[in-house]
Amino acid sequence: MNVTLPTGLEVSTVDKDDFRNEKLYQATMGIARKMFFEGLISEEEYRQIDTIFLAKYHPVFGTLFSGLSLTL
């Protein structure tokens, strides 16, 4: 099953593997965020985790959230 993703004037499709990678990245970073907010890891460690998993999963949407402030 393909998912459509509007990108400006064009529409791209996200294939099954891309969708899987996005889910894995988002799940991983959700755990890392929780660990950060619970004081289990530092912001630097969080950033390192983000860098590693961005390179591993190449998420489509994840790059939009990477680098955002971790403050509430």
C-alpha angles and dihedrals in degrees: 000000000000124000120211119230119190111221108181108295096348132068120222128191125231110214127214094266093049090049091049091049091050091052092048092048093048092047092048094048091046088059091045091050091051090050090050095050091047090054095245094122134025125242089254091054090047090053091049091052090049092051092049095049095043087058093045101046105024092210119202097215098024092075088062091062099037113109096021119140115270094214121108 
